């Protein structure tokens, strides 16, 4: 009997993800709605960190005289590890969640995500870019990796 009460209080998936519609017009105008903010704010936090480390890496490449993407494997690994340390993995996971819920077929969720990003001066373009990079990095050519690449690319194309 106690278990059913526990399940009764679990929020629905949009509420759980923080994507429910705001409750008042004031919340919409002020961007103060608590719904959707945790996921989108985490996305933006890690996006800023990733952007900053990418700039630092580009500066380091210039200082080392490295031209574009032509770098040795060891240096490429070092740069990738710096990006991971700055939160790239977390950003990829958050973006996977954003991509999944936006392409789940519920247009109100997609519109809410776009609205929240717009309030912060952002779009879904960075989500697409980071997930494309992630899909391209899935390696070993196994059936599972190829299936995941196809799934991610399909979701990207749906946006």
N, C-alpha and C positions, 0 to 999 in steps of 0.2 A: 504494500500500500504506500509506503514512503517513497518507493521508486517512481511511482506514477506522478506524485507531486513534483518530484525533481524534474522529470521529463516535461511536465506541464509548464515549467518556468523557463525552459530553454527557448531562446528566441528563434524566429524563423530564419532561414538562410540569409536573406537580405539584411536583417537586423544583426545577425551574427557577424556578417562581414562589414557592418557599419555603413550600409548603403541605403537605408530606408529614407524615404522622402522627409524633408524637414517638416516639423509640426506646425510652424507658424510662418507667416510672411516675413516677420522680423528676423527670424533665423536665416531665411534665404537672403534677405537684403544685407545682413551683416556678415554672412558667411559663418555664422556661429553655430550652425547645426552640428551637434555631436555625431550625427549619423554620417558615416563615410569618411570622416576626418582621420581616424587612426590609420586606415589603409593608405589613403592618398597622402597624408602627411608623412608617413614612413617612406612611401615611394619618393616623395620630393626630397626628404632628408638625405636618403641614400643616393638620389640622382645628383644632388649638389656635391656630395662627397666624391662621387665618381667623376663628375665634370672637373672638379678641382684637381684630382690626381691625374686625370688625362692631360690637363694643361701642364702640370709639373713634368710629366713624362715627355711631352712635346718639347718643353724647354730643355730638358736633359738631353734629348735627341739632338736638338740644335747645338747645344754646348759640346756634344761629342762629335758633331759633324756627321751625324747619321742622317741619310737622305730618305725621308718618307718611311716606307715600310720595309726597306732593305736593311735588315739587321740580322746579326747572327742569332742562332737558336738560344744560346745562353742568355743574351741580353733580352731577347723577347720573353723568355721565361721569367727573368727578373722583373720586367715591366708588368707582366701578367700577375705575378705574385704581389706586387705593389697595389695593383688594382683590386685584387682579392682582399688584401689587408684593409683597404679603404672601404670595403663593403660591397664589392661587385656581386659576390655570391648572394648576399641578402637582397640586393636590388633585383637580381635575376629571379629569385624566388617570389618577391613581391610582384614583379611584373608578370610572372607566370600566372599568379592569382588574378591580377587585374585583367589580363588577356582572357583567362578562362571564364571569369564572370561576365565580361563584356560580350563574349561570343556564345553565351549559354542560351541565347534566344529570347531573353527578356529585355525588350528595348528600353524599358524604364530604367534598368540598371545601367545600361550603356549611356543613356542620357544623363543620369545622375553622376556617373564618373566624369563625363565630359564637362558637366556643370562645375563640379568640384575642382577639376583641373583648370578650367577657365578662370575661376575665382582667384586662382594662384598664378595666373598668367602662363599656363602650360597647356599642352595638347597631348594627344596619345602618340605623337611621333617618336618621342624618346622610348616609349614602351616598345613600339614596333622595332626600332633600331636595336635596342639591347636584346630583345628576344631573337631577332634575326642573327645577331652576332652569337648568341648562345646556341641557337640551332646549328649554325655553321661550325661551332666548336665541338659539337657532339661527334666524337670520333670513332673509332674501332669498326665501323661499317657492319656491325651486327644488325640483325633484324630488329632488335629492340631499339637501338640507336636510330636506325633509319625510320622506324615507325614514329619515334618521338620527334624527329626532324620534320617528317611529313605533317604530324599533328600540329606542331608549333607554326609551321608555314601556312597551314590551312587556317588556323586561328588568326594569324596576321593578315591574311588575305580577306578574311571576313570583316575586319574593321573598316 
